[in-house]
Amino acid sequence: MLPLLGDYLFVFVARLTDVSLSTVRFMLMMRGKRLVAAAIGLVEIAVWVTALGRVLASLDNPLKVVFYCLGFASGIYVGQIIEEKLAVGLSTVQIIPSSHDAADLLTDRLRAAGHGVTVLTGEGLHGPRKVLLVTVQRKGLGSVMDIARKTDPGLFVTVLDARTALGGTMRLRK
């Protein structure tokens, strides 16, 4: 009974691992990290083949298939958590403050914190609005969002993934 339980656990953990790696690999590919993504893919496929081999060797045991499936679903969840913690890449934050005064204050506070801010003028429902653009390392996104929320609770924010940035002023994380 114990060896069988160990086999179920192995299949589950192997599948959780390979799918987590797959999720991280895909995110890294989307951010242009080709070599790291390829290296992760090598490990990912080795783990997948091993797990699948264990399941295919005993298709008469449906519980192994269940553990294989549970490992897959868990791997998707865990992979997303890992990717969020790694926070590789850049984000562009588009901020539409609630007023011109709030825009000026927020611009000053973001710049004082070392963030580069580009200010554009847009047209909203009630007339001209300032639009602030801030491109940051994803790990620095929390800083921008905290400053923005504390400065102007009535603002509108969107966050976009940016693949690359060239020039300009960006705060470097220490």
Rosetta silent file (secondary structure, phi, psi, omega in degrees, C-alpha in Angstrom):
SEQUENCE: MLPLLGDYLFVFVARLTDVSLSTVRFMLMMRGKRLVAAAIGLVEIAVWVTALGRVLASLDNPLKVVFYCLGFASGIYVGQIIEEKLAVGLSTVQIIPSSHDAADLLTDRLRAAGHGVTVLTGEGLHGPRKVLLVTVQRKGLGSVMDIARKTDPGLFVTVLDARTALGGTMRLRK
SCORE:     score description
SCORE:     0.000 S_00000001
   1 L     0.000  -43.383 -179.050    0.000    0.000    0.000 S_00000001
   2 H   -63.451  -43.015  176.916    2.804    2.447    0.903 S_00000001
   3 H   -61.652  -36.034  179.633    4.663    1.996   -2.430 S_00000001
   4 H   -67.576  -40.825  177.470    1.404    2.636   -4.287 S_00000001
   5 H   -63.457  -40.440  177.161    0.766    5.797   -2.255 S_00000001
   6 H   -62.746  -36.876  178.359    4.326    6.927   -3.010 S_00000001
   7 H   -66.721  -42.372  176.981    3.677    6.358   -6.718 S_00000001
   8 H   -61.161  -45.338 -179.486    0.506    8.477   -6.592 S_00000001
   9 H   -63.665  -41.088  178.265    2.391   11.211   -4.778 S_00000001
  10 H   -60.158  -47.133 -179.208    5.256   11.046   -7.283 S_00000001
  11 H   -61.172  -44.461  179.829    2.877   11.428  -10.238 S_00000001
  12 H   -61.473  -51.175 -176.816    1.098   14.343   -8.546 S_00000001
  13 H   -66.481  -39.113  178.971    4.303   16.211   -7.603 S_00000001
  14 H   -63.120  -43.862 -179.495    5.936   15.554  -10.978 S_00000001
  15 H   -68.344  -41.768  176.002    2.912   16.901  -12.828 S_00000001
  16 H   -57.761  -43.002 -179.218    2.618   19.883  -10.486 S_00000001
  17 H   -66.502  -48.869 -175.533    6.294   20.623  -11.144 S_00000001
  18 H   -67.845  -35.476  179.328    6.219   20.294  -14.925 S_00000001
  19 H   -73.405  -36.780  175.020    3.066   22.404  -15.334 S_00000001
  20 H   -60.831  -45.037  177.365    4.424   25.071  -12.965 S_00000001
  21 H   -62.250  -39.155  179.184    7.605   25.154  -15.031 S_00000001
  22 H   -61.824  -42.551  179.214    5.527   25.335  -18.204 S_00000001
  23 H   -63.468  -46.358  179.215    3.625   28.369  -16.926 S_00000001
  24 H   -64.892  -42.951  179.156    6.827   30.173  -15.944 S_00000001
  25 H   -58.226  -45.450 -179.463    8.493   29.193  -19.236 S_00000001
  26 H   -61.831  -44.053  179.423    5.600   30.610  -21.239 S_00000001
  27 H   -63.636  -39.615  178.324    5.670   33.906  -19.329 S_00000001
  28 H   -66.844  -38.877  176.579    9.422   34.194  -19.838 S_00000001
  29 H   -60.244  -42.928 -178.459    9.025   33.495  -23.566 S_00000001
  30 H   -66.250  -20.259 -179.982    6.448   36.279  -23.809 S_00000001
  31 L  -103.584   13.827  173.577    8.945   38.638  -22.195 S_00000001
  32 L    79.972   14.119 -179.421   11.764   37.734  -24.583 S_00000001
  33 L   -91.861   69.824 -170.772   13.832   35.572  -22.191 S_00000001
  34 H   -62.544  -48.066 -175.113   14.546   32.870  -24.792 S_00000001
  35 H   -67.040  -43.418  178.842   17.539   31.072  -23.256 S_00000001
  36 H   -64.454  -41.425  178.922   16.077   30.799  -19.775 S_00000001
  37 H   -62.392  -40.429  179.451   12.765   29.633  -21.263 S_00000001
  38 H   -65.661  -40.852  179.172   14.543   26.963  -23.323 S_00000001
  39 H   -64.564  -42.355  177.412   16.447   25.688  -20.274 S_00000001
  40 H   -63.649  -39.793  178.763   13.240   25.491  -18.256 S_00000001
  41 H   -59.866  -37.209  178.574   11.590   23.673  -21.176 S_00000001
  42 H   -61.356  -48.014  179.202   14.309   21.016  -21.093 S_00000001
  43 H   -67.056  -44.226 -179.134   13.656   20.246  -17.421 S_00000001
  44 H   -54.091  -48.995 -175.172    9.891   20.558  -17.884 S_00000001
  45 H   -71.359  -31.503  177.028    9.682   17.943  -20.636 S_00000001
  46 H   -65.018  -42.627  178.777   11.946   15.507  -18.777 S_00000001
  47 H   -67.154  -42.042 -179.160    9.661   15.651  -15.734 S_00000001
  48 H   -61.271  -46.838 -179.304    6.542   15.366  -17.912 S_00000001
  49 H   -61.402  -40.345  179.699    7.797   12.274  -19.762 S_00000001
  50 H   -64.019  -45.949  179.847    8.688   10.620  -16.452 S_00000001
  51 H   -64.951  -44.839 -179.918    5.258   11.330  -14.938 S_00000001
  52 H   -63.176  -38.890  178.279    3.411   10.254  -18.065 S_00000001
  53 H   -59.436  -41.390  178.307    5.465    7.065  -18.227 S_00000001
  54 H   -62.523  -39.605 -178.678    4.382    6.138  -14.703 S_00000001
  55 H   -71.931  -45.514 -177.739    0.713    6.647  -15.619 S_00000001
  56 H   -67.193  -25.471  179.613    0.888    4.830  -18.953 S_00000001
  57 L   -70.228  -17.068 -179.748    2.659    1.881  -17.338 S_00000001
  58 L  -144.370   64.622  179.560   -0.472    1.183  -15.305 S_00000001
  59 L   -66.521  -14.282  177.570   -3.537    2.442  -17.144 S_00000001
  60 L   -76.239   -2.280  179.898   -5.559   -0.139  -15.253 S_00000001
  61 L  -111.139   91.323 -175.956   -5.138    2.101  -12.180 S_00000001
  62 H   -64.841  -21.195  179.176   -7.551    5.036  -12.643 S_00000001
  63 H   -66.612  -31.090  175.967   -6.415    6.631   -9.382 S_00000001
  64 H   -65.489  -39.067  177.589   -3.042    7.390  -10.980 S_00000001
  65 H   -63.729  -39.960  178.389   -4.835    9.240  -13.750 S_00000001
  66 H   -61.959  -45.699  179.068   -6.732   11.227  -11.115 S_00000001
  67 H   -65.417  -35.440  176.145   -3.478   12.196   -9.373 S_00000001
  68 H   -61.336  -46.186 -179.844   -1.973   13.100  -12.761 S_00000001
  69 H   -67.216  -41.214  177.267   -4.933   15.401  -13.446 S_00000001
  70 H   -63.177  -38.697  176.730   -4.839   16.904   -9.962 S_00000001
  71 H   -63.367  -38.932  177.812   -1.130   17.625  -10.415 S_00000001
  72 H   -61.396  -51.680 -178.289   -1.888   19.380  -13.713 S_00000001
  73 H   -62.292  -42.936  179.265   -4.552   21.627  -12.185 S_00000001
  74 H   -65.340  -36.018  179.189   -2.397   22.396   -9.141 S_00000001
  75 H   -63.718  -36.446  177.120    0.576   23.167  -11.387 S_00000001
  76 H   -62.194  -46.489 -178.885   -1.372   25.851  -13.227 S_00000001
  77 H   -63.931  -50.232 -178.115   -2.212   27.536   -9.945 S_00000001
  78 H   -64.963  -39.537  179.117    1.295   27.225   -8.454 S_00000001
  79 H   -60.061  -38.937  178.448    2.942   28.320  -11.721 S_00000001
  80 H   -67.602  -38.054  177.334    0.980   31.564  -11.707 S_00000001
  81 H   -64.024  -44.913  179.272    2.000   32.266   -8.112 S_00000001
  82 H   -61.130  -45.794 -179.006    5.657   31.634   -8.962 S_00000001
  83 H   -61.805  -39.704  177.551    5.462   33.875  -12.033 S_00000001
  84 H   -64.467  -38.477  179.485    3.907   36.688   -9.985 S_00000001
  85 H   -69.348  -37.913  178.075    6.673   36.393   -7.388 S_00000001
  86 H   -67.848  -38.945  177.700    9.390   36.451  -10.054 S_00000001
  87 L    45.426   53.670  179.454    7.739   39.504  -11.675 S_00000001
  88 L   -80.039  139.085  173.062   10.083   39.477  -14.666 S_00000001
  89 L   107.724 -166.082 -174.585    9.713   42.230  -17.230 S_00000001
  90 E  -119.937  153.626  172.149    8.190   45.661  -17.561 S_00000001
  91 E  -131.287  145.548  171.636    4.768   47.178  -17.079 S_00000001
  92 E  -109.073  124.152 -179.052    3.364   50.431  -18.365 S_00000001
  93 E  -101.846  123.769  176.125    0.955   52.056  -15.959 S_00000001
  94 E  -105.484  119.635 -176.121   -1.624   54.426  -17.453 S_00000001
  95 E  -119.430  128.140  173.619   -3.089   56.695  -14.812 S_00000001
  96 E  -114.950   99.707 -179.788   -6.007   59.084  -15.332 S_00000001
  97 L   -65.853  163.292 -176.517   -6.240   61.215  -12.170 S_00000001
  98 L   -75.477  -17.736  179.447   -9.587   62.589  -10.996 S_00000001
  99 L  -154.767  168.374  177.299   -8.547   66.224  -11.554 S_00000001
 100 H   -64.802  -39.786  178.962   -5.763   68.415  -12.979 S_00000001
 101 H   -63.127  -43.500  178.784   -4.584   69.261   -9.443 S_00000001
 102 H   -63.410  -36.679  178.971   -4.463   65.562   -8.508 S_00000001
 103 H   -63.834  -43.926  179.963   -2.518   64.890  -11.724 S_00000001
 104 H   -64.702  -44.611  179.418    0.082   67.535  -10.861 S_00000001
 105 H   -63.552  -44.655 -179.900    0.446   66.284   -7.286 S_00000001
 106 H   -64.827  -41.388  177.235    0.689   62.654   -8.404 S_00000001
 107 H   -58.278  -46.801  179.956    3.250   63.523  -11.094 S_00000001
 108 H   -61.743  -43.817 -178.343    5.404   65.293   -8.485 S_00000001
 109 H   -67.555  -40.557  178.410    5.159   62.411   -6.014 S_00000001
 110 H   -65.165  -43.111  179.043    5.983   59.748   -8.607 S_00000001
 111 H   -66.232  -38.073  178.045    8.968   61.732   -9.872 S_00000001
 112 H   -63.419  -29.679  178.283   10.153   62.369   -6.304 S_00000001
 113 L   -82.888    0.041  176.132   10.103   58.572   -5.806 S_00000001
 114 L    95.516    7.414 -179.854   12.366   58.227   -8.856 S_00000001
 115 L   -89.794  139.707  172.965    9.788   57.152  -11.436 S_00000001
 116 L   -79.181  132.366 -177.970    9.778   58.610  -14.933 S_00000001
 117 L  -127.801  128.326  172.091    6.387   60.098  -15.761 S_00000001
 118 E  -107.169  130.170 -177.982    5.118   61.219  -19.160 S_00000001
 119 E  -110.098  124.554  177.759    2.069   63.466  -19.056 S_00000001
 120 E  -117.114  163.548  173.610   -0.340   63.536  -21.995 S_00000001
 121 E  -110.507  129.868  178.636   -3.631   65.324  -22.470 S_00000001
 122 E  -121.714  174.896  179.172   -6.664   63.252  -23.326 S_00000001
 123 E  -114.918  118.012  179.036  -10.335   63.939  -23.823 S_00000001
 124 E  -104.887 -175.828  179.813  -12.723   62.470  -21.256 S_00000001
 125 L   -57.935  -36.035 -176.339  -16.467   62.541  -20.822 S_00000001
 126 L  -109.983   30.031  175.716  -16.232   65.854  -18.966 S_00000001
 127 E   109.809 -163.485 -176.434  -13.495   67.533  -21.006 S_00000001
 128 E   -64.515  140.781  178.091   -9.686   67.472  -21.076 S_00000001
 129 E  -134.582  147.870  173.533   -7.918   65.062  -18.717 S_00000001
 130 E   -86.408  140.434  177.092   -4.267   64.458  -17.955 S_00000001
 131 E  -120.507  123.152  179.664   -2.997   60.943  -18.616 S_00000001
 132 E  -101.222  132.008  176.638    0.160   59.835  -16.817 S_00000001
 133 E  -115.236  127.139  179.550    2.314   57.091  -18.300 S_00000001
 134 E  -133.167  121.289  175.960    4.861   55.324  -16.097 S_00000001
 135 E  -103.802  126.516 -175.580    6.949   52.366  -17.302 S_00000001
 136 E  -136.691  159.407  167.111    8.442   50.301  -14.476 S_00000001
 137 E   -62.476  142.287 -177.427   10.042   46.975  -13.747 S_00000001
 138 H   -57.494  -30.732  179.061    7.165   44.691  -12.709 S_00000001
 139 H   -68.013  -20.480  178.622    8.733   44.331   -9.269 S_00000001
 140 H   -95.193    3.138 -177.574    8.337   48.103   -8.837 S_00000001
 141 H   -61.248  -38.724 -179.549    4.679   48.136   -9.835 S_00000001
 142 H   -59.594  -38.342  179.263    3.505   48.051   -6.216 S_00000001
 143 H   -62.059  -46.387  179.702    5.354   51.281   -5.444 S_00000001
 144 H   -63.188  -45.057 -178.133    3.636   53.149   -8.295 S_00000001
 145 H   -65.068  -39.417  178.581    0.230   51.759   -7.354 S_00000001
 146 H   -63.568  -47.388  179.275    0.670   52.663   -3.660 S_00000001
 147 H   -60.841  -44.150 -178.232    1.683   56.251   -4.442 S_00000001
 148 H   -62.985  -48.244 -178.443   -1.191   56.594   -6.916 S_00000001
 149 H   -62.559  -41.905 -178.044   -3.854   55.196   -4.549 S_00000001
 150 H   -70.605  -31.458 -177.752   -2.688   57.319   -1.601 S_00000001
 151 H   -79.576  -42.046 -175.202   -2.505   60.475   -3.703 S_00000001
 152 L  -145.154   91.349 -179.083   -5.800   60.201   -5.590 S_00000001
 153 L   -62.072  -18.539 -177.452   -8.338   57.568   -4.527 S_00000001
 154 L   -94.379   12.160 -176.592  -10.639   58.606   -7.418 S_00000001
 155 L   -76.807  169.576  174.369   -8.182   57.863  -10.217 S_00000001
 156 E  -120.195  130.498 -175.810   -8.481   55.326  -13.031 S_00000001
 157 E  -130.362  137.784  167.430   -5.525   52.996  -13.650 S_00000001
 158 E  -126.921  147.051  179.389   -4.695   50.378  -16.254 S_00000001
 159 E  -122.694  127.107 -178.849   -1.569   48.253  -16.259 S_00000001
 160 E  -119.246  143.730  172.423   -0.163   46.829  -19.483 S_00000001
 161 E   -74.153  134.413  176.692    2.701   44.404  -20.019 S_00000001
 162 E  -115.281  128.365 -177.896    5.531   46.033  -21.940 S_00000001
 163 L   -75.377  -44.060  178.834    7.935   43.768  -23.757 S_00000001
 164 L  -143.663  160.959  174.311   10.790   46.254  -24.112 S_00000001
 165 L  -141.977  143.698 -178.916   11.659   49.848  -23.347 S_00000001
 166 L  -134.441  124.093  178.415   14.425   51.986  -24.823 S_00000001
 167 L    78.422 -168.859  178.290   15.604   55.299  -23.382 S_00000001
 168 L    78.046 -168.114 -179.041   13.670   57.511  -21.035 S_00000001
 169 L  -118.808  118.984  176.596   13.795   57.514  -17.258 S_00000001
 170 L  -131.485  137.876  177.500   13.054   54.370  -15.300 S_00000001
 171 L   -72.956  131.003  176.309   13.687   53.733  -11.651 S_00000001
 172 L   -93.249  133.853  177.090   16.073   50.830  -11.099 S_00000001
 173 L   -73.326  144.020  178.314   15.311   48.457   -8.226 S_00000001
 174 L   -92.226    0.000    0.000   18.026   48.027   -5.665 S_00000001
